[in-house]
Amino acid sequence: MLQLSGSFLNRPVLGLQTGGQVATTISPIIDPNNLKIEGFYCQDAFDRKKTFILLAQDIRDVIVQGLVVNDHDSLSEQEELVRLREVMAIRFELLGKHVVTTTKQKLGKVADYAVDMDSFYIQKLYISQPMYKNFTGGNLGVDRTQIIEINDKKIVVQDIMPGVPARAGVPA
């Protein structure tokens, strides 16, 4: 099932064993090489000065009240996660990233994205276009299969023909 980024950003992390909040998500840890959410930076509910990592594989469910994990032990220290050091060092931010086509046509900026909650792969990007390009104020949807390149400054996607909606692709 796809969910927008707002359903898991700045949300409570709830422990099944205690039935209460153990942390709050701050921001996602996104691997730019495959657009997978590897985990989330979280603020500890017991010591607000501590930041932990919640790995995506430790999330049991995403409900209206927040993200569900087993207990506080599901949170990890940054130093413990050797495999994620490289991805965490990148500090990749998807929201606000410029999107252009292969012919260098500017489409806008990433305003939101949809995530497959079973695999935690980002499936769709929603691009807000400048007002002069889009009088209706809607967003342009781009499927992950249309992405050609991701770098520090921009995301390059396949050319989109004017007047033709972005196709819904098959998940990669």
TIVO-2410 file (N, C-alpha, C; in nm, 3 decimals):
# residues 172
REC num residu      c1      c2      c3 atome chaine
REC   1      M   0.084  -0.117   0.000     N      A
REC   1      M   0.000   0.000   0.000    CA      A
REC   1      M   0.089   0.125   0.000     C      A
REC   2      L   0.053   0.221  -0.082     N      A
REC   2      L   0.130   0.345  -0.089    CA      A
REC   2      L   0.078   0.445   0.014     C      A
REC   3      Q   0.172   0.514   0.077     N      A
REC   3      Q   0.136   0.621   0.170    CA      A
REC   3      Q   0.226   0.741   0.143     C      A
REC   4      L   0.169   0.859   0.161     N      A
REC   4      L   0.245   0.982   0.141    CA      A
REC   4      L   0.341   1.004   0.257     C      A
REC   5      S   0.443   1.084   0.233     N      A
REC   5      S   0.549   1.106   0.333    CA      A
REC   5      S   0.496   1.160   0.465     C      A
REC   6      G   0.388   1.235   0.462     N      A
REC   6      G   0.332   1.292   0.584    CA      A
REC   6      G   0.282   1.189   0.683     C      A
REC   7      S   0.258   1.067   0.637     N      A
REC   7      S   0.207   0.964   0.727    CA      A
REC   7      S   0.315   0.906   0.817     C      A
REC   8      F   0.441   0.939   0.791     N      A
REC   8      F   0.547   0.887   0.879    CA      A
REC   8      F   0.652   0.989   0.917     C      A
REC   9      L   0.636   1.114   0.879     N      A
REC   9      L   0.730   1.218   0.920    CA      A
REC   9      L   0.673   1.295   1.039     C      A
REC  10      N   0.757   1.320   1.139     N      A
REC  10      N   0.716   1.388   1.262    CA      A
REC  10      N   0.597   1.318   1.327     C      A
REC  11      R   0.604   1.187   1.332     N      A
REC  11      R   0.496   1.106   1.388    CA      A
REC  11      R   0.546   1.030   1.511     C      A
REC  12      P   0.457   0.997   1.603     N      A
REC  12      P   0.496   0.918   1.720    CA      A
REC  12      P   0.536   0.776   1.680     C      A
REC  13      V   0.634   0.722   1.752     N      A
REC  13      V   0.673   0.582   1.739    CA      A
REC  13      V   0.619   0.514   1.864     C      A
REC  14      L   0.530   0.419   1.845     N      A
REC  14      L   0.459   0.356   1.955    CA      A
REC  14      L   0.513   0.215   1.980     C      A
REC  15      G   0.535   0.181   2.108     N      A
REC  15      G   0.583   0.049   2.145    CA      A
REC  15      G   0.467  -0.043   2.178     C      A
REC  16      L   0.470  -0.164   2.123     N      A
REC  16      L   0.364  -0.262   2.151    CA      A
REC  16      L   0.367  -0.308   2.297     C      A
REC  17      Q   0.486  -0.328   2.352     N      A
REC  17      Q   0.496  -0.382   2.488    CA      A
REC  17      Q   0.447  -0.283   2.593     C      A
REC  18      T   0.480  -0.156   2.576     N      A
REC  18      T   0.439  -0.057   2.676    CA      A
REC  18      T   0.306   0.008   2.640     C      A
REC  19      G   0.271   0.005   2.513     N      A
REC  19      G   0.148   0.068   2.469    CA      A
REC  19      G   0.159   0.219   2.463     C      A
REC  20      G   0.279   0.273   2.480     N      A
REC  20      G   0.298   0.417   2.478    CA      A
REC  20      G   0.401   0.461   2.375     C      A
REC  21      Q   0.424   0.590   2.371     N      A
REC  21      Q   0.517   0.647   2.276    CA      A
REC  21      Q   0.660   0.627   2.325     C      A
REC  22      V   0.748   0.580   2.235     N      A
REC  22      V   0.889   0.561   2.268    CA      A
REC  22      V   0.978   0.662   2.199     C      A
REC  23      A   0.928   0.724   2.090     N      A
REC  23      A   1.007   0.823   2.016    CA      A
REC  23      A   0.916   0.898   1.920     C      A
REC  24      T   0.976   0.995   1.849     N      A
REC  24      T   0.908   1.069   1.744    CA      A
REC  24      T   1.000   1.073   1.623     C      A
REC  25      T   0.947   1.040   1.505     N      A
REC  25      T   1.031   1.045   1.385    CA      A
REC  25      T   1.064   1.190   1.351     C      A
REC  26      I   1.187   1.212   1.309     N      A
REC  26      I   1.232   1.346   1.271    CA      A
REC  26      I   1.241   1.357   1.119     C      A
REC  27      S   1.319   1.265   1.059     N      A
REC  27      S   1.336   1.268   0.914    CA      A
REC  27      S   1.375   1.128   0.866     C      A
REC  28      P   1.350   1.100   0.738     N      A
REC  28      P   1.384   0.968   0.686    CA      A
REC  28      P   1.532   0.959   0.648     C      A
REC  29      I   1.582   0.837   0.646     N      A
REC  29      I   1.716   0.809   0.594    CA      A
REC  29      I   1.692   0.743   0.459     C      A
REC  30      I   1.715   0.819   0.351     N      A
REC  30      I   1.687   0.772   0.216    CA      A
REC  30      I   1.817   0.740   0.145     C      A
REC  31      D   1.823   0.619   0.087     N      A
REC  31      D   1.937   0.581   0.005    CA      A
REC  31      D   1.911   0.635  -0.136     C      A
REC  32      P   1.991   0.733  -0.183     N      A
REC  32      P   1.965   0.793  -0.314    CA      A
REC  32      P   1.994   0.698  -0.430     C      A
REC  33      N   2.067   0.590  -0.405     N      A
REC  33      N   2.101   0.496  -0.511    CA      A
REC  33      N   1.982   0.412  -0.555     C      A
REC  34      N   1.888   0.386  -0.463     N      A
REC  34      N   1.773   0.304  -0.499    CA      A
REC  34      N   1.640   0.361  -0.449     C      A
REC  35      L   1.642   0.481  -0.392     N      A
REC  35      L   1.523   0.548  -0.337    CA      A
REC  35      L   1.449   0.460  -0.237     C      A
REC  36      K   1.525   0.400  -0.147     N      A
REC  36      K   1.466   0.320  -0.040    CA      A
REC  36      K   1.483   0.393   0.092     C      A
REC  37      I   1.377   0.394   0.171     N      A
REC  37      I   1.388   0.449   0.306    CA      A
REC  37      I   1.445   0.340   0.394     C      A
REC  38      E   1.567   0.361   0.439     N      A
REC  38      E   1.636   0.261   0.521    CA      A
REC  38      E   1.595   0.271   0.667     C      A
REC  39      G   1.550   0.389   0.707     N      A
REC  39      G   1.510   0.408   0.846    CA      A
REC  39      G   1.474   0.554   0.870     C      A
REC  40      F   1.464   0.589   0.998     N      A
REC  40      F   1.427   0.724   1.036    CA      A
REC  40      F   1.512   0.771   1.153     C      A
REC  41      Y   1.550   0.898   1.149     N      A
REC  41      Y   1.607   0.961   1.267    CA      A
REC  41      Y   1.491   0.986   1.362     C      A
REC  42      C   1.509   0.953   1.488     N      A
REC  42      C   1.402   0.968   1.587    CA      A
REC  42      C   1.452   1.039   1.711     C      A
REC  43      Q   1.365   1.118   1.770     N      A
REC  43      Q   1.393   1.181   1.899    CA      A
REC  43      Q   1.334   1.092   2.008     C      A
REC  44      D   1.417   1.056   2.104     N      A
REC  44      D   1.376   0.969   2.212    CA      A
REC  44      D   1.267   1.036   2.296     C      A
REC  45      A   1.164   0.961   2.333     N      A
REC  45      A   1.055   1.016   2.412    CA      A
REC  45      A   1.093   1.034   2.559     C      A
REC  46      F   1.195   0.961   2.604     N      A
REC  46      F   1.235   0.967   2.745    CA      A
REC  46      F   1.346   1.067   2.770     C      A
REC  47      D   1.435   1.084   2.673     N      A
REC  47      D   1.545   1.180   2.684    CA      A
REC  47      D   1.546   1.261   2.554     C      A
REC  48      R   1.482   1.377   2.553     N      A
REC  48      R   1.462   1.457   2.432    CA      A
REC  48      R   1.593   1.499   2.364     C      A
REC  49      K   1.705   1.490   2.435     N      A
REC  49      K   1.833   1.529   2.377    CA      A
REC  49      K   1.894   1.418   2.293     C      A
REC  50      K   1.844   1.296   2.305     N      A
REC  50      K   1.901   1.181   2.234    CA      A
REC  50      K   1.830   1.158   2.101     C      A
REC  51      T   1.911   1.129   2.001     N      A
REC  51      T   1.859   1.093   1.869    CA      A
REC  51      T   1.896   0.948   1.841     C      A
REC  52      F   1.796   0.871   1.802     N      A
REC  52      F   1.817   0.731   1.768    CA      A
REC  52      F   1.780   0.707   1.623     C      A
REC  53      I   1.809   0.587   1.575     N      A
REC  53      I   1.772   0.545   1.441    CA      A
REC  53      I   1.669   0.432   1.454     C      A
REC  54      L   1.560   0.447   1.382     N      A
REC  54      L   1.461   0.340   1.372    CA      A
REC  54      L   1.474   0.281   1.233     C      A
REC  55      L   1.518   0.157   1.223     N      A
REC  55      L   1.532   0.091   1.094    CA      A
REC  55      L   1.395   0.056   1.039     C      A
REC  56      A   1.380   0.068   0.908     N      A
REC  56      A   1.252   0.039   0.844    CA      A
REC  56      A   1.207  -0.104   0.871     C      A
REC  57      Q   1.301  -0.196   0.879     N      A
REC  57      Q   1.266  -0.337   0.901    CA      A
REC  57      Q   1.210  -0.362   1.041     C      A
REC  58      D   1.230  -0.268   1.134     N      A
REC  58      D   1.178  -0.284   1.270    CA      A
REC  58      D   1.038  -0.226   1.288     C      A
REC  59      I   0.984  -0.163   1.184     N      A
REC  59      I   0.849  -0.107   1.192    CA      A
REC  59      I   0.749  -0.219   1.167     C      A
REC  60      R   0.662  -0.242   1.264     N      A
REC  60      R   0.562  -0.348   1.253    CA      A
REC  60      R   0.440  -0.304   1.173     C      A
REC  61      D   0.401  -0.179   1.190     N      A
REC  61      D   0.281  -0.130   1.124    CA      A
REC  61      D   0.283   0.023   1.122     C      A
REC  62      V   0.209   0.081   1.030     N      A
REC  62      V   0.188   0.225   1.025    CA      A
REC  62      V   0.038   0.246   1.042     C      A
REC  63      I   0.000   0.310   1.152     N      A
REC  63      I  -0.140   0.334   1.181    CA      A
REC  63      I  -0.163   0.485   1.191     C      A
REC  64      V  -0.287   0.525   1.210     N      A
REC  64      V  -0.321   0.666   1.217    CA      A
REC  64      V  -0.246   0.735   1.330     C      A
REC  65      Q  -0.229   0.666   1.442     N      A
REC  65      Q  -0.163   0.725   1.559    CA      A
REC  65      Q  -0.011   0.735   1.543     C      A
REC  66      G   0.050   0.658   1.453     N      A
REC  66      G   0.194   0.664   1.433    CA      A
REC  66      G   0.251   0.533   1.382     C      A
REC  67      L   0.382   0.516   1.401     N      A
REC  67      L   0.451   0.396   1.359    CA      A
REC  67      L   0.459   0.301   1.479     C      A
REC  68      V   0.437   0.173   1.455     N      A
REC  68      V   0.435   0.075   1.563    CA      A
REC  68      V   0.561  -0.011   1.556     C      A
REC  69      V   0.629  -0.023   1.671     N      A
REC  69      V   0.746  -0.109   1.685    CA      A
REC  69      V   0.724  -0.199   1.807     C      A
REC  70      N   0.813  -0.296   1.826     N      A
REC  70      N   0.800  -0.385   1.942    CA      A
REC  70      N   0.814  -0.310   2.073     C      A
REC  71      D   0.928  -0.241   2.088     N      A
REC  71      D   0.953  -0.165   2.211    CA      A
REC  71      D   1.068  -0.068   2.189     C      A
REC  72      H   1.113  -0.004   2.295     N      A
REC  72      H   1.220   0.097   2.287    CA      A
REC  72      H   1.350   0.035   2.233     C      A
REC  73      D   1.368  -0.094   2.252     N      A
REC  73      D   1.490  -0.160   2.203    CA      A
REC  73      D   1.496  -0.167   2.051     C      A
REC  74      S   1.389  -0.133   1.982     N      A
REC  74      S   1.389  -0.129   1.836    CA      A
REC  74      S   1.468  -0.009   1.783     C      A
REC  75      L   1.495   0.087   1.870     N      A
REC  75      L   1.572   0.205   1.833    CA      A
REC  75      L   1.720   0.174   1.849     C      A
REC  76      S   1.802   0.223   1.755     N      A
REC  76      S   1.947   0.195   1.756    CA      A
REC  76      S   2.026   0.324   1.764     C      A
REC  77      E   2.145   0.313   1.820     N      A
REC  77      E   2.240   0.424   1.820    CA      A
REC  77      E   2.303   0.433   1.680     C      A
REC  78      Q   2.338   0.553   1.637     N      A
REC  78      Q   2.398   0.571   1.505    CA      A
REC  78      Q   2.528   0.492   1.489     C      A
REC  79      E   2.607   0.485   1.595     N      A
REC  79      E   2.736   0.417   1.590    CA      A
REC  79      E   2.722   0.267   1.569     C      A
REC  80      E   2.608   0.211   1.606     N      A
REC  80      E   2.586   0.067   1.594    CA      A
REC  80      E   2.558   0.023   1.451     C      A
REC  81      L   2.516   0.114   1.365     N      A
REC  81      L   2.470   0.080   1.231    CA      A
REC  81      L   2.580   0.099   1.128     C      A
REC  82      V   2.671   0.003   1.123     N      A
REC  82      V   2.788   0.011   1.036    CA      A
REC  82      V   2.749   0.012   0.889     C      A
REC  83      R   2.652  -0.070   0.850     N      A
REC  83      R   2.612  -0.079   0.708    CA      A
REC  83      R   2.547   0.049   0.657     C      A
REC  84      L   2.490   0.128   0.746     N      A
REC  84      L   2.421   0.250   0.703    CA      A
REC  84      L   2.507   0.376   0.714     C      A
REC  85      R   2.629   0.363   0.761     N      A
REC  85      R   2.713   0.483   0.780    CA      A
REC  85      R   2.726   0.566   0.654     C      A
REC  86      E   2.750   0.500   0.542     N      A
REC  86      E   2.769   0.571   0.416    CA      A
REC  86      E   2.642   0.646   0.375     C      A
REC  87      V   2.527   0.581   0.387     N      A
REC  87      V   2.400   0.643   0.350    CA      A
REC  87      V   2.366   0.757   0.445     C      A
REC  88      M   2.392   0.737   0.575     N      A
REC  88      M   2.364   0.843   0.672    CA      A
REC  88      M   2.456   0.963   0.651     C      A
REC  89      A   2.579   0.937   0.606     N      A
REC  89      A   2.674   1.047   0.583    CA      A
REC  89      A   2.629   1.136   0.467     C      A
REC  90      I   2.557   1.081   0.372     N      A
REC  90      I   2.508   1.159   0.257    CA      A
REC  90      I   2.404   1.261   0.300     C      A
REC  91      R   2.319   1.225   0.398     N      A
REC  91      R   2.210   1.312   0.447    CA      A
REC  91      R   2.122   1.360   0.330     C      A
REC  92      F   2.082   1.264   0.246     N      A
REC  92      F   2.003   1.293   0.127    CA      A
REC  92      F   1.864   1.342   0.166     C      A
REC  93      E   1.825   1.455   0.109     N      A
REC  93      E   1.692   1.514   0.130    CA      A
REC  93      E   1.619   1.511  -0.004     C      A
REC  94      L   1.502   1.452  -0.007     N      A
REC  94      L   1.424   1.442  -0.130    CA      A
REC  94      L   1.330   1.560  -0.148     C      A
REC  95      L   1.264   1.602  -0.042     N      A
REC  95      L   1.170   1.714  -0.050    CA      A
REC  95      L   1.245   1.842  -0.087     C      A
REC  96      G   1.194   1.913  -0.185     N      A
REC  96      G   1.257   2.038  -0.229    CA      A
REC  96      G   1.362   2.021  -0.337     C      A
REC  97      K   1.392   1.897  -0.373     N      A
REC  97      K   1.492   1.871  -0.478    CA      A
REC  97      K   1.435   1.910  -0.614     C      A
REC  98      H   1.514   1.978  -0.696     N      A
REC  98      H   1.473   2.020  -0.830    CA      A
REC  98      H   1.460   1.898  -0.921     C      A
REC  99      V   1.359   1.903  -1.010     N      A
REC  99      V   1.335   1.794  -1.105    CA      A
REC  99      V   1.340   1.852  -1.245     C      A
REC 100      V   1.423   1.790  -1.330     N      A
REC 100      V   1.435   1.832  -1.470    CA      A
REC 100      V   1.424   1.709  -1.560     C      A
REC 101      T   1.393   1.732  -1.687     N      A
REC 101      T   1.386   1.622  -1.782    CA      A
REC 101      T   1.523   1.603  -1.847     C      A
REC 102      T   1.535   1.497  -1.927     N      A
REC 102      T   1.662   1.471  -1.995    CA      A
REC 102      T   1.697   1.580  -2.095     C      A
REC 103      T   1.597   1.656  -2.141     N      A
REC 103      T   1.622   1.768  -2.232    CA      A
REC 103      T   1.634   1.900  -2.156     C      A
REC 104      K   1.656   1.891  -2.027     N      A
REC 104      K   1.682   2.005  -1.938    CA      A
REC 104      K   1.561   2.096  -1.916     C      A
REC 105      Q   1.441   2.045  -1.939     N      A
REC 105      Q   1.319   2.121  -1.910    CA      A
REC 105      Q   1.294   2.114  -1.759     C      A
REC 106      K   1.279   2.230  -1.696     N      A
REC 106      K   1.255   2.234  -1.552    CA      A
REC 106      K   1.109   2.200  -1.523     C      A
REC 107      L   1.087   2.101  -1.438     N      A
REC 107      L   0.951   2.061  -1.404    CA      A
REC 107      L   0.905   2.123  -1.272     C      A
REC 108      G   0.996   2.145  -1.180     N      A
REC 108      G   0.961   2.200  -1.050    CA      A
REC 108      G   1.043   2.135  -0.939     C      A
REC 109      K   0.985   2.131  -0.819     N      A
REC 109      K   1.053   2.072  -0.703    CA      A
REC 109      K   0.967   1.961  -0.644     C      A
REC 110      V   1.034   1.864  -0.580     N      A
REC 110      V   0.962   1.755  -0.515    CA      A
REC 110      V   0.887   1.812  -0.395     C      A
REC 111      A   0.754   1.799  -0.398     N      A
REC 111      A   0.669   1.850  -0.289    CA      A
REC 111      A   0.630   1.737  -0.194     C      A
REC 112      D   0.623   1.615  -0.246     N      A
REC 112      D   0.583   1.500  -0.165    CA      A
REC 112      D   0.625   1.374  -0.239     C      A
REC 113      Y   0.613   1.262  -0.173     N      A
REC 113      Y   0.640   1.134  -0.237    CA      A
REC 113      Y   0.557   1.025  -0.171     C      A
REC 114      A   0.534   0.919  -0.249     N      A
REC 114      A   0.455   0.805  -0.199    CA      A
REC 114      A   0.548   0.686  -0.183     C      A
REC 115      V   0.529   0.616  -0.071     N      A
REC 115      V   0.616   0.504  -0.035    CA      A
REC 115      V   0.533   0.376  -0.026     C      A
REC 116      D   0.587   0.268  -0.083     N      A
REC 116      D   0.527   0.137  -0.065    CA      A
REC 116      D   0.565   0.090   0.075     C      A
REC 117      M   0.468   0.079   0.164     N      A
REC 117      M   0.496   0.051   0.305    CA      A
REC 117      M   0.539  -0.093   0.330     C      A
REC 118      D   0.528  -0.181   0.232     N      A
REC 118      D   0.576  -0.318   0.248    CA      A
REC 118      D   0.727  -0.326   0.224     C      A
REC 119      S   0.775  -0.251   0.125     N      A
REC 119      S   0.916  -0.257   0.089    CA      A
REC 119      S   0.994  -0.132   0.129     C      A
REC 120      F   0.925  -0.023   0.159     N      A
REC 120      F   0.982   0.108   0.191    CA      A
REC 120      F   1.057   0.170   0.073     C      A
REC 121      Y   1.022   0.130  -0.048     N      A
REC 121      Y   1.075   0.195  -0.167    CA      A
REC 121      Y   0.984   0.312  -0.204     C      A
REC 122      I   1.044   0.423  -0.241     N      A
REC 122      I   0.968   0.539  -0.287    CA      A
REC 122      I   0.922   0.507  -0.429     C      A
REC 123      Q   0.790   0.510  -0.451     N      A
REC 123      Q   0.733   0.471  -0.579    CA      A
REC 123      Q   0.697   0.588  -0.668     C      A
REC 124      K   0.655   0.699  -0.608     N      A
REC 124      K   0.612   0.815  -0.687    CA      A
REC 124      K   0.665   0.943  -0.625     C      A
REC 125      L   0.700   1.036  -0.711     N      A
REC 125      L   0.737   1.170  -0.669    CA      A
REC 125      L   0.627   1.265  -0.717     C      A
REC 126      Y   0.590   1.358  -0.631     N      A
REC 126      Y   0.492   1.459  -0.668    CA      A
REC 126      Y   0.564   1.593  -0.675     C      A
REC 127      I   0.564   1.650  -0.796     N      A
REC 127      I   0.640   1.771  -0.823    CA      A
REC 127      I   0.547   1.890  -0.827     C      A
REC 128      S   0.578   1.991  -0.746     N      A
REC 128      S   0.501   2.116  -0.753    CA      A
REC 128      S   0.563   2.202  -0.862     C      A
REC 129      Q   0.479   2.245  -0.953     N      A
REC 129      Q   0.527   2.324  -1.065    CA      A
REC 129      Q   0.510   2.471  -1.035     C      A
REC 130      P   0.593   2.554  -1.097     N      A
REC 130      P   0.577   2.699  -1.079    CA      A
REC 130      P   0.438   2.743  -1.125     C      A
REC 131      M   0.389   2.850  -1.069     N      A
REC 131      M   0.254   2.900  -1.098    CA      A
REC 131      M   0.233   2.930  -1.246     C      A
REC 132      Y   0.335   2.982  -1.312     N      A
REC 132      Y   0.319   3.016  -1.454    CA      A
REC 132      Y   0.306   2.892  -1.543     C      A
REC 133      K   0.347   2.775  -1.493     N      A
REC 133      K   0.334   2.652  -1.571    CA      A
REC 133      K   0.204   2.580  -1.544     C      A
REC 134      N   0.151   2.599  -1.424     N      A
REC 134      N   0.034   2.523  -1.385    CA      A
REC 134      N  -0.063   2.614  -1.312     C      A
REC 135      F  -0.165   2.658  -1.380     N      A
REC 135      F  -0.261   2.751  -1.320    CA      A
REC 135      F  -0.356   2.681  -1.224     C      A
REC 136      T  -0.368   2.550  -1.233     N      A
REC 136      T  -0.461   2.478  -1.146    CA      A
REC 136      T  -0.401   2.454  -1.008     C      A
REC 137      G  -0.271   2.466  -0.993     N      A
REC 137      G  -0.208   2.448  -0.863    CA      A
REC 137      G  -0.185   2.303  -0.825     C      A
REC 138      G  -0.208   2.210  -0.916     N      A
REC 138      G  -0.188   2.068  -0.888    CA      A
REC 138      G  -0.043   2.027  -0.899     C      A
REC 139      N  -0.018   1.902  -0.861     N      A
REC 139      N   0.117   1.847  -0.868    CA      A
REC 139      N   0.129   1.752  -0.986     C      A
REC 140      L   0.249   1.739  -1.037     N      A
REC 140      L   0.280   1.645  -1.143    CA      A
REC 140      L   0.333   1.518  -1.079     C      A
REC 141      G   0.279   1.403  -1.116     N      A
REC 141      G   0.326   1.276  -1.060    CA      A
REC 141      G   0.427   1.210  -1.151     C      A
REC 142      V   0.537   1.164  -1.092     N      A
REC 142      V   0.642   1.096  -1.167    CA      A
REC 142      V   0.667   0.961  -1.100     C      A
REC 143      D   0.659   0.854  -1.178     N      A
REC 143      D   0.684   0.720  -1.125    CA      A
REC 143      D   0.834   0.695  -1.116     C      A
REC 144      R   0.873   0.606  -1.026     N      A
REC 144      R   1.015   0.576  -1.005    CA      A
REC 144      R   1.081   0.520  -1.132     C      A
REC 145      T   1.003   0.455  -1.219     N      A
REC 145      T   1.059   0.399  -1.342    CA      A
REC 145      T   1.097   0.507  -1.442     C      A
REC 146      Q   1.050   0.631  -1.422     N      A
REC 146      Q   1.082   0.741  -1.512    CA      A
REC 146      Q   1.208   0.816  -1.468     C      A
REC 147      I   1.264   0.781  -1.353     N      A
REC 147      I   1.382   0.851  -1.302    CA      A
REC 147      I   1.506   0.797  -1.371     C      A
REC 148      I   1.584   0.888  -1.426     N      A
REC 148      I   1.707   0.853  -1.497    CA      A
REC 148      I   1.828   0.868  -1.405     C      A
REC 149      E   1.834   0.979  -1.329     N      A
REC 149      E   1.951   1.008  -1.247    CA      A
REC 149      E   1.910   1.090  -1.125     C      A
REC 150      I   1.981   1.064  -1.015     N      A
REC 150      I   1.964   1.143  -0.894    CA      A
REC 150      I   2.102   1.188  -0.851     C      A
REC 151      N   2.118   1.320  -0.829     N      A
REC 151      N   2.244   1.370  -0.777    CA      A
REC 151      N   2.217   1.470  -0.666     C      A
REC 152      D   2.320   1.537  -0.619     N      A
REC 152      D   2.306   1.630  -0.505    CA      A
REC 152      D   2.212   1.746  -0.534     C      A
REC 153      K   2.208   1.792  -0.659     N      A
REC 153      K   2.135   1.913  -0.691    CA      A
REC 153      K   1.998   1.889  -0.755     C      A
REC 154      K   1.980   1.776  -0.827     N      A
REC 154      K   1.857   1.758  -0.902    CA      A
REC 154      K   1.827   1.611  -0.927     C      A
REC 155      I   1.704   1.590  -0.975     N      A
REC 155      I   1.660   1.459  -1.019    CA      A
REC 155      I   1.627   1.473  -1.167     C      A
REC 156      V   1.684   1.385  -1.249     N      A
REC 156      V   1.661   1.387  -1.393    CA      A
REC 156      V   1.562   1.276  -1.426     C      A
REC 157      V   1.452   1.313  -1.496     N      A
REC 157      V   1.351   1.216  -1.534    CA      A
REC 157      V   1.336   1.214  -1.686     C      A
REC 158      Q   1.270   1.108  -1.735     N      A
REC 158      Q   1.244   1.099  -1.879    CA      A
REC 158      Q   1.158   1.217  -1.921     C      A
REC 159      D   1.170   1.255  -2.047     N      A
REC 159      D   1.088   1.363  -2.100    CA      A
REC 159      D   0.941   1.327  -2.089     C      A
REC 160      I   0.862   1.425  -2.048     N      A
REC 160      I   0.717   1.406  -2.037    CA      A
REC 160      I   0.654   1.489  -2.147     C      A
REC 161      M   0.575   1.425  -2.229     N      A
REC 161      M   0.511   1.495  -2.340    CA      A
REC 161      M   0.405   1.589  -2.286     C      A
REC 162      P   0.397   1.714  -2.335     N      A
REC 162      P   0.296   1.807  -2.287    CA      A
REC 162      P   0.155   1.755  -2.316     C      A
REC 163      G   0.067   1.770  -2.217     N      A
REC 163      G  -0.070   1.728  -2.234    CA      A
REC 163      G  -0.096   1.581  -2.205     C      A
REC 164      V   0.011   1.503  -2.186     N      A
REC 164      V  -0.004   1.360  -2.158    CA      A
REC 164      V   0.034   1.337  -2.013     C      A
REC 165      P  -0.056   1.279  -1.933     N      A
REC 165      P  -0.024   1.254  -1.792    CA      A
REC 165      P   0.088   1.153  -1.778     C      A
REC 166      A   0.164   1.167  -1.669     N      A
REC 166      A   0.273   1.073  -1.641    CA      A
REC 166      A   0.216   0.933  -1.626     C      A
REC 167      R   0.282   0.835  -1.687     N      A
REC 167      R   0.228   0.699  -1.685    CA      A
REC 167      R   0.254   0.635  -1.549     C      A
REC 168      A   0.167   0.545  -1.515     N      A
REC 168      A   0.184   0.469  -1.390    CA      A
REC 168      A   0.266   0.347  -1.425     C      A
REC 169      G   0.386   0.343  -1.375     N      A
REC 169      G   0.477   0.234  -1.410    CA      A
REC 169      G   0.469   0.118  -1.313     C      A
REC 170      V   0.541   0.015  -1.347     N      A
REC 170      V   0.550  -0.104  -1.263    CA      A
REC 170      V   0.661  -0.081  -1.163     C      A
REC 171      P   0.642  -0.115  -1.035     N      A
REC 171      P   0.746  -0.094  -0.935    CA      A
REC 171      P   0.875  -0.164  -0.973     C      A
REC 172      A   0.986  -0.097  -0.946     N      A
REC 172      A   1.117  -0.153  -0.979    CA      A
REC 172      A   1.160  -0.253  -0.875     C      A
***
